[in-house]
């Protein structure tokens, strides 16, 4: 089994009721696999993370310190940990 830790922040943490999700996969998952499982295991996150059935690009996925863009979600997750950050605005 491959264990993956998913860190959630701000509105995602509030909607999920936790700041960390622990997921298990039978083989090393792609980033897309992890995001799909996040939505499947925690349906309250669907309204934030999906727009018209696709990942809401206003949210950022980090693996380590690297932002991973949707075109690279087919990449196999090797670290066992990722974070999903909400949109931020500044001034």
N, C-alpha and C positions, 0 to 999 in steps of 0.2 A: 504494500500500500504506500502511496505517496501522500504525505500530509502537506496541506497548504494553509498558511495563515493569511487572512485577508483583513487588513486594517481599514476601518471606516471612520470618517470624520464628519463633524458638523451635522447637517440634516440627515445624512445617511446613518450616522450613529444613532440619532434620535429615532428615526423610523425603524431601524432594526432592533433597537433596545439593547444594543451592545456595541462595543468599539472594535471587537475582534470576532471574526467568524473562522472556525476551523473546519476545513473541508478535506475529504479523503477521496483519492482517485486510485484506480487499479493500475494505472500507468502514468508516466509523467504527462501532465496535461498541457495543452496550449493555453495561452492567456485567454483566448475565446472560451475554452472549456471552463476555466475558472469563473469568468464573468457570467456565463450561462448558468453555472451551478449556484452562484451568488443569488441570482434572480429566482431560480427554481426553489432554493432552500429558504429564501427570505422574500416572499412575494411583495412585502411592503416597499421593497427597493425598486420594483419594476417601474413604478411611475416616475422615478427619478432617472434611472439608468437607461431606459429604453424610450426611444422616440420613433414611432412608426415601425416598430420591430427591429430597429437598429440601435446600437450603442449611442447614447447621447454624448456627443463630442464636447459638450461643455464641461463634462467631468473628465478628470485626468487619471490615468492609470500609471502608477510608478512601480518599477521593479528596481529595488535598490534606490539609487538616486536618479535613475533614468526614467524620463517620461516615455511611455510606449504609446504610439499613435495607432488608431484602428487598423491601418494598413499592415501593421506588424503583429496583430493579435493572433496570427497563426503560428507565431513563434512558441516553441516549447519553453515552459517555465522551468528554469533550472534552480532557482534560489529557494523555492518553497515558501515564498512570502511576497505579497504585493500589497499596495495601498491604493485606495480609490479616493481621490480628492474632489470636493465640490468646486463649482465655479467660484472664483474670487473676483472681487472688484476693488479697485483702489482709487485713490484720488490724489 
